[in-house]
Amino acid sequence: MKNEELALEEVQRRYPDKWVLLEETEWDEEGFPVKGRMIAYSSNRDSLVEKIRLIRREHPEVKTFCFYTGEKIPEELVVIL
Protein backbone atom coordinates (compact mmCIF):
# COMPACT_ATOMS: atom_id res chain seq x y z
CA MET A 1 0.00 0.00 0.00
CA LYS A 2 2.98 2.37 -0.29
CA ASN A 3 2.36 4.45 -3.41
CA GLU A 4 2.99 8.07 -4.28
CA GLU A 5 1.12 10.56 -2.11
CA LEU A 6 -1.24 12.64 -4.25
CA ALA A 7 -3.49 15.65 -3.65
CA LEU A 8 -7.14 14.88 -4.36
CA GLU A 9 -7.07 17.32 -7.30
CA GLU A 10 -4.22 15.30 -8.86
CA VAL A 11 -6.13 12.05 -8.35
CA GLN A 12 -9.11 13.57 -10.17
CA ARG A 13 -6.84 14.67 -13.03
CA ARG A 14 -5.08 11.31 -13.40
CA TYR A 15 -8.17 9.12 -13.00
CA PRO A 16 -11.07 10.92 -14.70
CA ASP A 17 -14.55 9.48 -14.27
CA LYS A 18 -13.36 6.66 -11.98
CA TRP A 19 -14.12 5.44 -8.50
CA VAL A 20 -10.93 5.61 -6.47
CA LEU A 21 -9.92 4.13 -3.15
CA LEU A 22 -7.18 6.00 -1.30
CA GLU A 23 -5.30 5.58 1.91
CA GLU A 24 -5.75 8.98 3.58
CA THR A 25 -2.44 10.69 4.42
CA GLU A 26 -3.31 14.35 5.03
CA TRP A 27 -6.40 16.22 6.21
CA ASP A 28 -7.60 19.81 6.26
CA GLU A 29 -8.42 21.72 9.44
CA GLU A 30 -11.96 20.27 9.42
CA GLY A 31 -10.70 16.69 9.17
CA PHE A 32 -11.52 16.09 5.51
CA PRO A 33 -8.90 14.22 3.43
CA VAL A 34 -6.80 16.34 1.05
CA LYS A 35 -4.04 13.84 0.14
CA GLY A 36 -3.73 10.11 -0.14
CA ARG A 37 -2.05 7.08 -1.66
CA MET A 38 -3.83 5.17 -4.41
CA ILE A 39 -5.00 1.71 -3.41
CA ALA A 40 -7.31 0.92 -6.34
CA TYR A 41 -9.54 2.49 -8.97
CA SER A 42 -12.37 1.29 -11.19
CA SER A 43 -15.23 2.43 -13.38
CA ASN A 44 -17.53 0.45 -11.09
CA ARG A 45 -17.75 1.27 -7.37
CA ASP A 46 -18.91 -2.25 -6.49
CA SER A 47 -15.59 -3.68 -7.64
CA LEU A 48 -13.84 -1.79 -4.80
CA VAL A 49 -16.03 -3.18 -2.01
CA GLU A 50 -13.95 -6.32 -1.44
CA LYS A 51 -10.74 -4.28 -1.35
CA ILE A 52 -12.27 -2.02 1.31
CA ARG A 53 -13.29 -5.05 3.39
CA LEU A 54 -9.83 -6.58 3.07
CA ILE A 55 -8.08 -3.38 4.18
CA ARG A 56 -10.42 -2.96 7.14
CA ARG A 57 -9.74 -6.55 8.19
CA GLU A 58 -5.97 -6.63 7.63
CA HIS A 59 -5.09 -2.97 8.33
CA PRO A 60 -7.75 -1.53 10.68
CA GLU A 61 -5.47 1.43 11.49
CA VAL A 62 -5.54 2.66 7.86
CA LYS A 63 -8.08 5.36 7.05
CA THR A 64 -9.52 5.04 3.56
CA PHE A 65 -11.50 7.35 1.30
CA CYS A 66 -13.56 6.11 -1.66
CA PHE A 67 -14.93 8.72 -4.07
CA TYR A 68 -15.91 9.38 -7.68
CA THR A 69 -13.65 11.67 -9.70
CA GLY A 70 -16.18 12.56 -12.35
CA GLU A 71 -19.08 14.97 -12.40
CA LYS A 72 -20.88 14.71 -9.06
CA ILE A 73 -24.27 16.12 -10.04
CA PRO A 74 -24.99 16.54 -13.75
CA GLU A 75 -25.69 20.16 -14.74
CA GLU A 76 -29.10 19.24 -16.14
CA LEU A 77 -30.18 17.66 -12.83
CA VAL A 78 -32.11 19.85 -10.39
CA VAL A 79 -31.92 18.92 -6.71
CA ILE A 80 -34.80 20.02 -4.51
CA LEU A 81 -34.41 19.72 -0.75
Summary of the structure (lengths in Angstrom):
residues: 81
radius of gyration: 13.7
end to end distance: 39.7
largest distance: 42.1
contacts: 186
relative contact order: 0.25
helix: 26%
strand: 33%
